[in-house]
Amino acid sequence: MSKSDDIERQMVVTSNEHQGKPQQLQLATCEHDEENLLPVIDDIPFRVWLIAFVGAAERFVWYGATSPLPENYIQHSPSSKIPGVLGLREATATNIVNAMMAGGYLTTIPAAVVADTWLGRYRTILVSAVIQLCGSVILFGSSLPRAIQSGAAEGGLVTAIVLIAVGSGGVRSSVAPFIAEQYTEAIPKVRVLKNRRKVITDRALTIQYIYNVYYWMVNIGGLSALITTILEKYVGYWVAYLLPLCMMALSIVPLLAWRHTFVRRPPSGSVLPQAGRAMLYGIREGFQMDGAKPQKQREKHHRQVTWSDTFIDELKSGLLACRVFLLFPIHWLCMNQTFNNLISQAGQMVNSGVPNDTIKSFNPISSILLTPIVARGLYPFLTQHKIRFGPMARIVVGFLFLTLAMAYTAILQKLVYSTGPCYDQPLACPESDHGHIPNQISMFLQIPIYVLGAIAEIFCFTTGTEYAYNQAPKSMKSVVQSVWMATAGVGACLAMAFTPINKDPHLVIMYSSLAGVMAVTTVLFGILFGKHDREKAVLL
């Protein structure tokens, strides 16, 4: 809160013993008293968790559908050691999955434009969920044994990938801002705890907590990768894809059943063309957005514009967020390894009877275990001791952990190449018995990669989502959120550029390069954007 605001504020004092039920009223007329109170998380409406469930269900479908795709369904043929369907080899499988990921994230931008200017966030989520449901139906149908035998699997897969990617992009562009919009409290409330200590609710901390719990629920959905890979191995692909189909259908139920409960802000209409013109004027003024303000335009160009100074200030805030996101494609480039190359690496190692594509489930499992520790342990501890851990610092820490994950991956790949029987040509030498004997090193040595990656996501993904919401103008929440999501699509496109070295015996070079690029990105991010935490601390 700004120290320049010396207006007395009325606040509600509540007892925490009855989950926020008002016990007494009191006027807090001194800003000094307010500043000395410990900020805490507010009570969260049930509708927040309904939308979080929808977002988690979408992730359940995404991970459940994509998990068996790269290594097994696409890469291997039915006669391979690891049974598959299409037999299109590793590089092709990797590119198909990267294209799906790129589409799923890049479609967030047009979907966000539709949400902010035409349909609104609720309808965009609903329509997109239906589109994703249609894709799930086609993926399930084309994976049935009869469909595979008739040659429908490849065409069905392409159609399903397009629909799932488009639907996923639509849901993701709007679900994060829509979740935060369900929490409407803007006025701080003073509470008296059981120990008679006074605390004050903090909207920023509450939004941060909401996104941490949302991320936790998303990782619950991510466990579908474990379930579907087990079903794929022991029952069949059609059963593995039936589960995401049922979950997608279930996710639509709360959207319809509680449609009158949700806070539904109307679309903003013409704000995006206005924003475009304002940015054009700012570019003409030497890339200074203040030059697009009404008074500047009147004085210098005798031009009357339709926006206000406040609109330009909000637009500047949103553009700052987009600038911060420019380095995130490198983050996603590294994270994408868990969807394809690391699964292939696991297939070259001793799996002790465990399907190789289940190993990546250690990522959501680690996130599920560690997120509550961070959200309910680390962050409150830092707040209580008045240690500022701003969004830029959190992202730098996340980048650092991801750098360590990539460095460990390079070391592990070197160990794979140093182990027989096939050394740097795993499963490809005569001693492998036609690809049935892997290099004698345990697949479970990959676990630290997924744990480090989970820690990186806790600090990066939740912070990026929260930052995109907080910095975006009210009329452009979905658009800024989509720019944040689109960085993952750019990362998937970058992954395709690594295809020439994405094969044995060059993988040590590739992982080492990723670790080096991620390290440089970490340092660069801290230098470029670390000051924003300090500037905000001064304002506070």
N, C-alpha and C positions, 0 to 999 in steps of 0.2 A: 504494500500500500504506500502511496506517495506521502512523503512527509509534508508536502505542501498543502495537503488536504486537511485543513484545520476545522472542518465542519464537524460538529458533534454528531455522532452516529448512535442510533438506537439499536441495541442488540438484545437478543433473547438469551436469558440464562436458563439452562436446562439441567436436569439431573441425568447422569449417565446410567442410573440404576434401572431405568425403564425404557431403554433404547430410544432416547430422544423425546419422550413424552414431556411436555412442558410442566414444570413443577412450580416455578416462580418467575416473575418478570423483574428485570432490573435495567436501569439506564447506564450504559457505559459512555460517559461523557468526556473521558480523558484518553486521548490517543496514546499517551505515555503508558497508562495502565494496560491498554490493549497490546502494546508492543512487548511488554514484559511477560505476557501470558504465553504458555507453551502452545504452539499450533498443533492441532490434531486432525485426524480424518473424520469427516462428517458421516452421518448415517446415509446409506445409499439406497435409493428406491429399487423396488423389485423389478421394475421395467428395464433397468440397466442390465440386470443379469439375463433377462429374456433375450435382449439383443446380443449380448455376449454369447449366449448359447447358439444363436443363429450363426454368428461368426465362427464359433468353434466347430459347428456342424459343417460349414463350408470347408474348413480346413480338414475335417475328417474325410470329406469326399476327395479333396485335392490330394492329400497324402495317401489315402487308401487306393485311389485310382492310379497315381503315378508310381507308387512304390514298386510294384512288380514289373513296370514297363521297361526301364532301360536295360537291366542286366538279363532279365529272363524273357518276358513276353516278346520283346522286339529283337533282342540280340541272338537268342538261341533258337534252334529248331527243335521239333519234338523229339528227335533222336539224340540230342546232346546229353552230356553228363548231367547238366542242369537243364531239365526239360523246359522248352519255350514254345513259341508259336511261329513267329515270322522268319527267324534266322537271318537277320539283316546285318549282323556283325556289330562290334562295339562302337566304332566311330559313328556309324549311322544311328545306332540306338541313342548315343549321347547327343547327337545333333537334333534328333526328333524331340527328345525330352527338353533340351535347351530351348528349342523353338516353341514348345508348349509353355515353358516357363516364361519366355519372353512375351509371348502372346497374352498369357494370363496377367502379367504385370503391366504391359504397355496399353492394354485395352482399358486400364483404369482411367486413363486421361479422357477419351471420348465419353466413357460412362459417367465420369465426374461432371463433364460439361452438361450432359443430359440431366443429371441430378440437380445441379445448381441452377439451371436455366429453364427446365421444362417439367420433369416428372416430380422432382423433390426426392429426398433421400429415401423415404419409406417405400415409395412406389418403385424406385430404381432397385432397391434391395429385393423387393418381391418379384419383379419381372426377371431380374438376373438369377434369382434362386430357381425360378421355373425353367429358365434356359439351361442352367447347370443340371437340373433334374433330367431334362431331355437328353443331355449328353451322357448322363449316367445310365439312362435306359438303353441307349444305343451301344455303349461300351459293354454293358451286361449282355445284351442280345447278341452282339457280334463275337462274344467270347464263349458262347455255348458250343459244345462239341459239334453239333450239326452245322452251325454257321462256319466254324473253322474248316470243316471238311469241304464245305461248298465254296470256299475261297472268299468268304465275306469278311474275314477278320481284318484284313488290311484296310479296306475301304471304310469299314465300320470304325476302326481305330482313328483314322484321319478325321472323320466326321465328329466322333465323340471328343477328340482333342480340341477341335475348333469350338464346339459348343461349351465344353467345360471351361476352356480358357476364357471365352467371352463372358460366360456367367460368373466365373470366379472374379474376373476383373471388375464387373459391375458391383458385386457384393462388397469386395474389398475397398473400392473407392469410397463407399458411403457408410459402411458399417462402423468404422472407427469414429468419425465425427458424430454419427447418429447415437452411438453409445454415450458419448460425453454430453450430448444435448439432453439426454434423459435425466441428467442431474442438473436441476435448475436453480439451486440455492446460490445466490450471489452475495447475500449479507452474512458476515461472520456471526456466529452464535457463541456466546460464552456459556460454558458448562461447568458444573461442579461435580467432580468425581467422588467416588465413595470415600476417598481419603480427605475430602473437603478441599482439594486443590482445584483452583480455577484454571480452565484451559479454554482455548478459542478454536473453533473450527476454521479450517483453511481450505479454500476452494482449490488452490493449486495442488496441495498435498492430496486432496480427495481425487482430483482428476488423475494425478500420478498413480495413486493406488488403484483406481478403476482400470487403468491401462495395464498395470502389472497383473491384476487378477484376470483381465481379459487375455493377456499373453499366457498366463497359467492355464486357462481353459482351452486356448488354442493348442497348447501342447498336449492336453488330454486328448483333443481331437487328433493330434499327430500320432498317437499310439495306434491309430488305425493301420499305419504302415506295418506294425508288428503283427496285427491280427490278420491282415489281408495276405501277407507273405506266408504265414503259417497255413492259412486256408488254401492258398495257391499251391503249396507244395503237397499237402496231404489230401486235398479234396479236388480242387480244380480252379481254373481262373474264373469261371462263371460264378462260383460261390463267393470268391474273393471280391468280385465286383458287384455282387448282389448286396453286400453289406453297406457300401457307400451309397448305393441307390436308396436303400431303406432310410438311411440317416438323412439324406437330402430331402426326401419326402417328409420326414418327421420335422425337419427344421422349418418347413413352411407353416406348420400348425400354429406355433405361437404368433407368427406374423399376422395370421388371419384371426385367430381367436382373441388376441389382445390388441387388435388394431386401433380401438378407441382409447386405449390406455396410453399409447405412446405420445410423446411430444413431437408433433409433426410441423416443422416450420415450412412455410410455402417457398417454392423456388423463387429466385431473385430476378428472373426475367432477363433484362438487358444489361446486367452488371458486367458480364464478360466483355461485350463490345466496348463498354465504357472503360474497363480496365485496359483493354488493348490500345485504345486511343490515348489514355493517360500515359501508358508506357512509351508510346510513340513520341508524344510530346516531351517526355522526360529524356529520351534518347537524343532528340534534337537539341535539348538544352545541355548537352555534354554529359549525358548519362546521370543527370541530377533530377530525381523525382520531384524535389521541391519546386523545380521549374514548371511542373505541370499543375501547380496549385492555382486556384481561380484568380487570385490577385496578381500573380506573376503573369498569367496569360492575358489578363486585361491590360496591365501596364505595358507589357512588351509587344504583344501582338494584337491588342484591341479585340481579343477573342473572348466570347462568353462560353464557359464550359458548364456542364450539367452536374459536375461532382463537387464535393466539398473538400476542405482541408483535411477533415477527419478521414474521408475516403482515401486520400493520397497517403496519409500516415499509416492506415491499415494496409494499404497495398505495399508500402515500403516494408512493413513487417513481414508480409507474406513472401515478398521477393527475397528478403534476408534468409528466410527458412529454405527457399529453393536453392539459394547459393550454398547454404550449409550442406545440402543434400548432394552437391555436385561430386563429392569424393566417395559417396556411398556405393557406386557401381563396383569399385574395387572390393569393398566389403562383401557384396553379393557374389562377385566372381569367385571369391574364396569359399563362401558358404555353399555355393552350388556344387562344390566337389562332393558333398555328402550325398547328392542325389544320383551321381553317376560314377565318377572315377573311383571313389572310395569303395563303392559296392563292387566294382570290378576288381579292385585291389584285394578285397576280402575273398573274392572267388578264387584268387591265386594262392590263398593261405589255407592252413588246416582249420576246418570249421567245427570239428568234433561233433558232427551230426546236426549242427544248427544251421538253418538256411542262411546263406551269406547276406541276403538283403534284409535280414532282421537286425543286423548289427547297428544300423543307423537309428534304431529305436532308443539307443542309449542317449541320443540327443534330447528327445522330448522327456524321457525319464529323468535325466539330469535337470532339465528345466523345471519339471514339476517339483522336484525335491529342493532345488536351490532358490526358486523364485520367492516362496514364502520367507525364506531366511533373509533375502535382500529387502523385500517389501515390508515385512513386519519386524525385522531385526536391524539390519544395517541402516536403512533410511531413517527410522524413528530415532535410533541412537545418535546419528549425525545431527538430526534436528534438535534433539534434546540438549546436545552439547554445543549447539550453534556453530556447527562446522558446515560450511556451505559446500555442497557437492552438486554443482549446476549441471545442466544438460550437456554442455560442451565437455566438461570433465568426465562425465559418465561415458560419453561416446569415445573419448580418447582411451579410457580404461578398457572398453569393449574392443576397440581396435587392437589394443596391445595383446589381449587374450587371443584374438583371432590370429595375430602374427605368430604367437607361440604355437597355436594349433597347426598352422601351415609348416612351421619349422619342424615340428615333431613328425608331421606327415612325410616330409622329405627324408628325414632320418629313418623312418620306418620303411619307406620304399627302398632305401639303400640296403637295409637289412634283408628285405625280400629278395633283392637281386644278389645278395651275398650268400643265399641259402639254396641248397640243392633240392630237387635234382636238376632243375632247369635254369637256375640262376637268373640272368636278365632276360630270359625268354620263357616266363612261367607258362606251364601247360602246353608248350609248343615243341618240346624236345621228345625224342623217342622214349626217354626214361619216364615220361609222364603217363605212359600207357594210353595214348590217344586222348590226352587231356583229362585223365581221371586221377592223376596223382599230383597234388599241388606242391609248391615249395614248402618245406617243413618248418614253418613258422606260424605261430598261433594267430588266428584272426582276432582274438580278443585283445591283442596289443593295440588295436584301433580305439579302444574305449577312451583313453585320454583325449583323443582328437574330438570326440563328441562331447565330452565334459567341458573342455576348453571352449568349444564352439557354443555350447549352451550358455556359458557365462558371458561370452561375447554378445550373444543375442539378448540376454537379460538387460545388459547395459545399453545396447545399441538399438534394438528393435523397439522396445517399449519407450525409450527416450525419443526416438525419431517420430513415432506415432503421436506421442504427447506433444512434442515440439511443433509438429505440423498442425495440430489442432489449435494450440495456444497462439501461434504466430499468425494464423490465417485470418483474413477478414471474415466477418460473420457470413457474408454473402458468397464466399469462395472456399468454404471449409472442405468440400469434396474435391475441388480442383487442386488445392495445395496438398491434400492427402494423397491424391492420385500421382502428383509429381514425386512425392516420397515413395510411393509404391513402384512407380515406373523405373526408379533407379535399380530395382531388382531385375526388371526386364532388360535394361541396358547391360547389367552384369551378366545375364544369360547370353546376350549377344556377344559380349566380350569373350565368354567361354568358348564360343564357336571359333574364335580366332586362334585358340590354343589347339585346335584339332590336329594340325600337322605334327605336334610333339606329344599329342595325347595318345601315345601308344608305347609299348615296350620297344627298345630299352631306354626311352627318353623321359620317363616319368619323374626321375629324381631331379632332372633339370627343370621340369615344369613346376614341381612343388617348391623347389628352392627359389625359382623366379617369383612365384606367388608370395612366398614368405618375404622376400626382399621388397617387392612392390608394396605389400601390406605394411611393412615397417616404415617405408618412406611415406606412405599415406598417413600413418599415425602421427609422425612428426609434423608433416605438412598441415594436417588438420589442427593440431594443437597450436601451431604458429599462427595460422590464418584466423581461427575462430575462438581460441581460448579467451581472447579479450572480451567476448560477448558476455561470458559469465561475470567477469570483473565489472563491466559496465552496468550490468543489472544489479549487482551487489551494491554499487554506489547509489543507484536509484532507490533501492530498498532502504 
